[in-house]
């Protein structure tokens, strides 16, 4: 009987640890999506531990998770860096997306419900609002999240997981190689894709998605520079 209070307190402690891990992961992930953390930025364990008020081992766990998703690169004896995709890797990402995203729209149309359509249009509304406000960071993040949302709504967890990784890498590629971010993923093309999905027109939805990916890829160039980043300024003011 004397052990039951200890058991009761152990559960929320474990849940709190998991929540802290997820919160830190999400904040770093969003900072990368919004280009507040640039490709090639060093993620110093000690500084991140101070900023988030956790141990270095907790930061190490988060960085390992990001590295598993190829969003962060861990270099032995040097540390962790935001991934900096090469041109060859960028081409691989687009090849993968051309294979995966038509399957996403097919499955989404097969399982489409009014609620799913509402979710897509609500997200599109957020994109349009960000464009009106000329919030480039939000535009990049929301554009990537549109593709992840479509995969999640399609109901295949493996597709959704791959799309999350691929869209994050695409956001990094946009920073390195793309034209101004406001035109990197055009919201009007998302609108056309949504309307094709709403009409359950599989062929048109697939064609529009492939054209959309082609437009993003063709907008890439080889320019890109890495700036010095203040980690504390990014996360303290977010």
CORLIN-V993761 format. One record per residue. N is the residue number from 1. SS is DSSP state (hx for helix, st for strand, lp for the rest). PHI is phi as a letter, one per 30 degrees, with the letter a starting at -180 (999 if undefined). D_LAST is the distance of its C-alpha to the last C-alpha in whole Angstrom. Layout:
n = [N:N]
ss = [SS:SS]
phi = [PHI:PHI]
d_last = [D_LAST:D_LAST]
//
This chain:
n = [1:2:3:4:5:6:7:8:9:10:11:12:13:14:15:16:17:18:19:20:21:22:23:24:25:26:27:28:29:30:31:32:33:34:35:36:37:38:39:40:41:42:43:44:45:46:47:48:49:50:51:52:53:54:55:56:57:58:59:60:61:62:63:64:65:66:67:68:69:70:71:72:73:74:75:76:77:78:79:80:81:82:83:84:85:86:87:88:89:90:91:92:93:94:95:96:97:98:99:100:101:102:103:104:105:106:107:108:109:110:111:112:113:114:115:116:117:118:119:120:121:122:123:124:125:126:127:128:129:130:131:132:133:134:135:136:137:138:139:140:141:142:143:144:145:146:147:148:149:150:151:152:153:154:155:156:157:158:159:160:161:162:163:164:165:166:167:168:169:170:171:172:173:174:175:176:177:178:179:180:181:182:183:184:185:186:187:188:189:190:191:192:193:194:195:196:197:198:199:200:201:202:203:204:205:206:207:208:209:210:211:212:213:214:215:216:217:218:219:220:221:222:223:224:225:226:227:228:229:230:231:232:233:234:235:236:237:238]
ss = [lp:lp:lp:hx:hx:hx:hx:hx:hx:hx:hx:hx:hx:hx:hx:hx:hx:hx:hx:hx:hx:hx:hx:hx:hx:hx:hx:hx:hx:hx:hx:hx:hx:lp:lp:lp:lp:lp:lp:lp:lp:st:st:lp:hx:hx:hx:hx:hx:hx:hx:hx:lp:lp:lp:hx:hx:hx:hx:hx:hx:hx:hx:hx:hx:hx:hx:hx:lp:lp:lp:st:st:st:st:lp:lp:lp:st:st:st:st:lp:lp:lp:lp:hx:hx:hx:hx:hx:hx:hx:hx:hx:hx:hx:hx:hx:hx:hx:hx:hx:hx:hx:hx:hx:hx:hx:hx:lp:lp:lp:hx:hx:hx:hx:hx:hx:hx:hx:hx:hx:hx:hx:hx:hx:hx:hx:hx:hx:hx:lp:lp:lp:hx:hx:hx:hx:hx:hx:hx:hx:hx:hx:hx:hx:hx:hx:hx:hx:hx:hx:hx:lp:lp:hx:hx:hx:hx:hx:hx:hx:hx:hx:hx:hx:hx:hx:hx:hx:hx:hx:hx:hx:hx:hx:st:lp:lp:hx:hx:hx:lp:lp:lp:hx:hx:hx:hx:hx:hx:hx:hx:hx:hx:hx:hx:lp:lp:lp:hx:hx:hx:hx:hx:hx:hx:hx:hx:hx:hx:hx:hx:hx:hx:hx:hx:lp:st:lp:lp:lp:lp:lp:lp:lp:lp:lp:lp:hx:hx:hx:hx:hx:hx:lp:lp]
phi = [999:d:d:d:d:d:d:d:d:d:d:d:d:d:d:d:d:d:d:d:e:d:d:d:e:d:d:d:e:d:d:d:e:d:i:d:c:d:e:i:d:d:c:d:e:d:d:d:d:d:d:c:i:b:d:d:d:d:d:d:d:d:d:d:d:d:d:d:d:i:d:b:c:c:c:e:i:b:k:c:b:d:e:b:d:d:e:d:d:d:d:d:d:d:d:d:d:d:d:d:d:d:d:d:d:d:d:d:d:d:c:d:b:e:d:d:d:d:e:d:d:d:d:d:d:d:d:d:d:d:d:d:d:h:c:d:d:d:e:d:d:d:d:d:d:e:d:d:d:e:d:d:d:d:i:c:d:d:d:d:d:d:d:d:d:d:d:d:d:d:d:d:d:d:d:d:b:c:d:e:d:d:c:d:b:d:d:d:d:d:d:d:d:d:d:d:d:e:d:h:c:d:d:d:d:d:d:d:d:d:d:d:d:d:d:d:d:d:d:d:b:c:d:l:b:c:c:d:c:c:e:d:d:d:c:d:c:d]
d_last = [46:44:42:40:38:37:36:34:32:31:30:27:26:26:24:22:22:21:18:16:17:16:13:12:14:12:9:11:13:10:9:13:13:11:13:10:12:16:19:20:18:19:17:18:19:19:16:14:16:16:12:12:15:18:21:21:23:20:18:21:22:19:19:23:22:20:23:25:23:24:20:20:23:25:27:30:30:27:24:21:20:18:21:23:25:29:31:33:30:29:32:32:29:31:34:32:31:34:36:33:32:35:36:33:34:37:36:34:37:39:37:36:35:35:31:30:31:29:26:26:27:24:22:24:23:19:20:22:20:17:20:21:18:18:15:15:12:13:17:17:15:17:20:20:19:22:24:23:23:27:28:27:29:32:32:32:30:31:30:27:26:27:25:22:23:24:22:19:22:23:19:19:23:22:20:23:26:25:25:23:20:21:24:24:24:26:25:29:30:28:30:33:32:31:35:37:35:36:40:40:41:40:42:40:36:37:38:35:33:35:35:31:30:33:31:28:30:32:30:29:30:30:28:24:23:21:19:18:14:13:11:10:8:6:5:6:4:0]
//
